[in-house]
Amino acid sequence: MRAAKRRTNLERSSTTRAGLIAAARQAFVARGYAGTSTPDLVEAAGVTRGALYHHFADKQALFRAVIEAESAAVAAEIEAAPFSGSPIEALVAGGEAYLQAMALPGRTRLLLVEAPSVLGQAEVDAIDSRNGVRTLREGLQAAVTAGALRPVPIDQTAQLLGAAYDRAALALARGDDRVDWLAGLRAMIEGLALPQ
């Protein structure tokens, strides 16, 4: 019988960090950033205060890690969404995948309400630019390259569409009709399409 493999310091550190991020996400969703104290976070994660500060400089740094993880998860869900058809349909499917990803309880509040007030809009935009807006830029570029979409300024159009999808996510989080928002977003994207 082989001896059980001992975990390395790196594995333990990675596990602790992931546990802190997961526990912090739950705490921030339940109580918001302002309503969550450092003692709340260490208790929820089952670690010492020293362990928290070993991995994160402060509560805001832990919050930033939560936001980065959430934003990356949204981008991964968009990229994993199945689609078939034209590049325009791919853009529509990606937008629908975004709204589906944002339906995870607490995600809209974390990314669209709490993050800008805690981290500032510029930092949130930078995080989004590496994730959700990146997927929009890639989709728009693919559609322009394929001749399916009018030549548009890619970065600016991605930011504009991203803002529209964020607005839809906020509306859906408060219970608005999904069908109407999807129809409006589809109309915006199709309005950029070149006649085929």
C-alpha positions as CSV (number, residue, x, y, z in Angstrom):
1,M,0.0,0.0,0.0
2,R,1.4,3.4,-1.0
3,A,1.6,6.1,1.5
4,A,-0.9,8.9,1.0
5,K,0.6,11.7,-1.1
6,R,1.3,14.7,1.1
7,R,0.0,18.0,-0.2
8,T,2.6,20.5,-1.1
9,N,2.6,24.0,0.3
10,L,1.5,25.3,-3.1
11,E,-1.5,23.0,-3.1
12,R,-2.5,24.0,0.5
13,S,-2.1,27.6,-0.4
14,S,-4.1,27.3,-3.5
15,T,-6.9,25.4,-1.6
16,T,-6.9,28.1,1.1
17,R,-7.1,30.9,-1.4
18,A,-9.9,29.2,-3.3
19,G,-11.8,28.6,-0.1
20,L,-11.4,32.3,0.9
21,I,-12.7,33.4,-2.5
22,A,-15.7,31.1,-2.3
23,A,-16.6,32.0,1.3
24,A,-16.2,35.7,0.5
25,R,-18.5,35.4,-2.5
26,Q,-21.2,34.0,-0.4
27,A,-20.7,36.6,2.3
28,F,-20.6,39.5,-0.2
29,V,-23.8,38.3,-1.9
30,A,-25.6,37.8,1.5
31,R,-24.5,41.1,3.2
32,G,-22.9,43.2,0.5
33,Y,-19.3,44.6,0.7
34,A,-20.0,47.2,3.4
35,G,-22.0,44.8,5.5
36,T,-19.3,42.1,5.5
37,S,-16.5,42.4,8.1
38,T,-13.1,40.8,8.0
39,P,-14.1,38.6,11.0
40,D,-17.2,37.5,9.0
41,L,-14.8,36.4,6.1
42,V,-12.4,34.4,8.2
43,E,-15.3,32.7,10.1
44,A,-17.0,31.8,6.8
45,A,-13.8,30.5,5.3
46,G,-12.8,28.6,8.5
47,V,-9.3,30.2,8.5
48,T,-7.4,32.5,10.7
49,R,-7.1,36.2,10.2
50,G,-3.4,35.6,9.5
51,A,-4.3,33.2,6.7
52,L,-6.6,35.8,5.1
53,Y,-3.8,38.5,5.2
54,H,-1.3,36.0,3.9
55,H,-3.3,35.7,0.7
56,F,-4.9,39.1,0.4
57,A,-3.7,42.5,1.5
58,D,-7.1,43.5,2.8
59,K,-10.9,43.0,2.4
60,Q,-10.9,45.0,-0.9
61,A,-8.2,42.8,-2.4
62,L,-10.3,39.7,-1.5
63,F,-13.3,41.4,-3.1
64,R,-11.3,42.1,-6.2
65,A,-10.4,38.4,-6.4
66,V,-14.1,37.5,-6.2
67,I,-15.0,39.9,-8.9
68,E,-12.2,38.7,-11.2
69,A,-13.3,35.1,-10.6
70,E,-17.0,36.0,-11.3
71,S,-16.1,37.9,-14.5
72,A,-13.9,35.1,-15.8
73,A,-16.7,32.6,-15.1
74,V,-19.1,34.7,-17.1
75,A,-16.6,34.8,-20.0
76,A,-16.1,31.0,-19.8
77,E,-19.9,30.5,-20.0
78,I,-20.2,32.7,-23.0
79,E,-17.4,30.9,-24.8
80,A,-18.9,27.5,-23.9
81,A,-22.3,28.4,-25.3
82,P,-23.3,26.3,-28.3
83,F,-24.3,28.2,-31.4
84,S,-24.7,27.5,-35.1
85,G,-25.2,29.6,-38.0
86,S,-24.0,33.0,-39.0
87,P,-21.6,35.3,-37.0
88,I,-24.6,37.4,-36.2
89,E,-26.3,34.4,-34.6
90,A,-23.1,33.8,-32.7
91,L,-23.2,37.3,-31.3
92,V,-26.9,36.8,-30.3
93,A,-26.1,33.4,-28.7
94,G,-23.2,34.9,-26.9
95,G,-25.4,37.7,-25.5
96,E,-28.0,35.2,-24.4
97,A,-25.3,33.2,-22.7
98,Y,-24.1,36.3,-20.9
99,L,-27.6,36.9,-19.5
100,Q,-27.9,33.2,-18.5
101,A,-24.5,33.5,-16.7
102,M,-25.6,36.6,-15.0
103,A,-28.7,34.8,-13.7
104,L,-26.6,33.0,-11.1
105,P,-27.9,34.3,-7.7
106,G,-25.9,37.3,-6.6
107,R,-23.7,37.7,-9.7
108,T,-25.5,40.8,-11.1
109,R,-25.3,42.5,-7.7
110,L,-21.6,41.7,-7.4
111,L,-20.5,42.6,-10.9
112,L,-22.8,45.5,-11.7
113,V,-23.7,47.1,-8.4
114,E,-21.1,46.4,-5.8
115,A,-17.9,46.2,-7.9
116,P,-18.1,49.7,-9.4
117,S,-18.8,51.3,-6.0
118,V,-16.0,49.3,-4.3
119,L,-13.3,49.1,-7.0
120,G,-14.2,52.1,-9.1
121,Q,-15.6,52.0,-12.7
122,A,-12.1,52.2,-14.3
123,E,-10.9,49.0,-12.6
124,V,-14.2,47.2,-13.2
125,D,-14.0,48.2,-16.9
126,A,-10.4,46.8,-17.0
127,I,-11.6,43.5,-15.5
128,D,-14.5,43.3,-17.9
129,S,-12.3,44.1,-20.8
130,R,-10.3,40.9,-20.1
131,N,-13.5,38.9,-19.9
132,G,-17.0,39.7,-21.1
133,V,-16.2,42.6,-23.3
134,R,-13.3,40.6,-24.8
135,T,-15.7,38.0,-25.9
136,L,-17.9,40.7,-27.5
137,R,-14.8,42.2,-29.3
138,E,-13.9,38.8,-30.6
139,G,-17.4,38.2,-31.8
140,L,-17.7,41.6,-33.5
141,Q,-14.4,41.2,-35.2
142,A,-15.3,37.8,-36.5
143,A,-18.6,39.1,-37.8
144,V,-16.9,42.1,-39.6
145,T,-14.2,39.8,-41.0
146,A,-16.8,37.4,-42.3
147,G,-18.6,40.3,-44.0
148,A,-21.7,39.8,-41.9
149,L,-21.5,43.1,-40.0
150,R,-20.9,46.6,-41.0
151,P,-17.4,47.9,-40.4
152,V,-17.7,49.4,-36.9
153,P,-15.2,50.6,-34.4
154,I,-14.8,47.2,-32.5
155,D,-13.7,48.4,-29.1
156,Q,-16.4,51.2,-28.8
157,T,-19.1,49.0,-30.2
158,A,-18.2,46.2,-27.8
159,Q,-18.4,48.6,-24.9
160,L,-21.8,49.9,-26.1
161,L,-23.2,46.5,-26.5
162,G,-21.7,45.4,-23.2
163,A,-23.5,48.3,-21.5
164,A,-26.8,47.3,-23.1
165,Y,-26.3,43.7,-21.9
166,D,-25.4,44.9,-18.4
167,R,-28.6,47.0,-18.4
168,A,-30.6,44.0,-19.4
169,A,-29.0,41.9,-16.7
170,L,-30.0,44.4,-14.1
171,A,-33.5,44.5,-15.4
172,L,-33.8,40.7,-15.4
173,A,-32.4,40.6,-11.9
174,R,-35.4,42.7,-10.7
175,G,-37.8,40.5,-12.6
176,D,-38.4,42.1,-16.0
177,D,-39.6,40.0,-18.9
178,R,-36.6,38.2,-20.5
179,V,-38.3,37.8,-23.9
180,D,-38.7,41.5,-24.4
181,W,-35.1,42.3,-23.4
182,L,-33.7,39.5,-25.7
183,A,-35.8,40.9,-28.6
184,G,-34.5,44.4,-28.1
185,L,-30.9,43.2,-27.9
186,R,-31.3,41.0,-31.0
187,A,-32.7,44.0,-32.9
188,M,-29.6,46.0,-32.0
189,I,-27.2,43.4,-33.2
190,E,-29.2,42.7,-36.4
191,G,-29.3,46.4,-37.0
192,L,-25.5,46.3,-37.5
193,A,-25.7,43.4,-40.0
194,L,-25.0,43.8,-43.6
195,P,-27.8,42.7,-46.0
196,Q,-27.1,39.1,-47.1
